[in-house]
Amino acid sequence: MPVSQDFLHYVLEQLAPLDGVSARRMFGGVGLFRGGTMFGFVAADVLYYKVDHSNRGEFESRGMARFRPFADREHLSMSYYEVPADVLEDAEDCAAWAGRSAAIASAKQGRRRNPAARQPYARKRPDSKTVRGK
């Protein structure tokens, strides 16, 4: 998943309207961060942004692929989708989509750090006919 310096430079130029974006090489790709939280990455000269239920439809309606770290394991994927070429080519759109992904990543990070903000875990009650210890 090597990333060319030219493509990375282009992506960072496109993201210039969005303040506070930084890039860090990791695992053969490049992570994109804002406020210390990763919202996107570049792998094999393809840009991916973080998605959730609020923006997934924008990516899927354009036929964008979900990032799959292992080509031979189709069932393994991450909540990052490829950014459409027309969005990447328009700096304002690219930054706007990145801003939404950064907000999603930041909110998710906040839930991880604040256990009280998490959804309660629903435990199953043992069936009344089940006898414990057997």
Secondary structure as the mmCIF struct_conf table of DSSP 4:
data_model
#
loop_
_struct_conf.conf_type_id
_struct_conf.id
_struct_conf.beg_label_comp_id
_struct_conf.beg_label_asym_id
_struct_conf.beg_label_seq_id
_struct_conf.end_label_comp_id
_struct_conf.end_label_asym_id
_struct_conf.end_label_seq_id
HELX_RH_AL_P HELX_RH_AL_P1 GLN A 5 GLN A 14
TURN_TY1_P TURN_TY1_P1 LEU A 15 PRO A 17
BEND BEND1 LEU A 18 LEU A 18
TURN_TY1_P TURN_TY1_P2 ASP A 19 GLY A 20
STRN STRN1 VAL A 21 MET A 26
TURN_TY1_P TURN_TY1_P3 PHE A 27 GLY A 28
STRN STRN2 GLY A 29 ARG A 34
TURN_TY1_P TURN_TY1_P4 GLY A 35 GLY A 36
STRN STRN3 THR A 37 ALA A 43
TURN_TY1_P TURN_TY1_P5 ALA A 44 ASP A 45
STRN STRN4 VAL A 46 LYS A 50
TURN_TY1_P TURN_TY1_P6 HIS A 53 ASN A 55
HELX_RH_AL_P HELX_RH_AL_P2 ARG A 56 GLU A 60
TURN_TY1_P TURN_TY1_P7 SER A 61 GLY A 63
HELX_LH_PP_P HELX_LH_PP_P1 MET A 64 ALA A 65
STRN STRN5 ARG A 66 ARG A 66
HELX_LH_PP_P HELX_LH_PP_P2 PHE A 67 PHE A 67
BEND BEND2 PRO A 69 PRO A 69
TURN_TY1_P TURN_TY1_P8 ALA A 71 ASP A 72
TURN_TY1_P TURN_TY1_P9 GLU A 74 HIS A 75
BEND BEND3 SER A 79 SER A 79
STRN STRN6 TYR A 80 GLU A 82
HELX_LH_PP_P HELX_LH_PP_P3 VAL A 83 PRO A 84
HELX_RH_AL_P HELX_RH_AL_P3 ALA A 85 GLU A 89
BEND BEND4 ASP A 90 ASP A 90
HELX_RH_AL_P HELX_RH_AL_P4 ALA A 91 ARG A 113
HELX_RH_3T_P HELX_RH_3T_P1 PRO A 115 ALA A 117
BEND BEND5 ARG A 118 ARG A 118
HELX_LH_PP_P HELX_LH_PP_P4 GLN A 119 TYR A 121
HELX_LH_PP_P HELX_LH_PP_P5 ARG A 123 ASP A 127
TURN_TY1_P TURN_TY1_P10 SER A 128 LYS A 129
HELX_LH_PP_P HELX_LH_PP_P6 THR A 130 VAL A 131
TURN_TY1_P TURN_TY1_P11 ARG A 132 GLY A 133
#
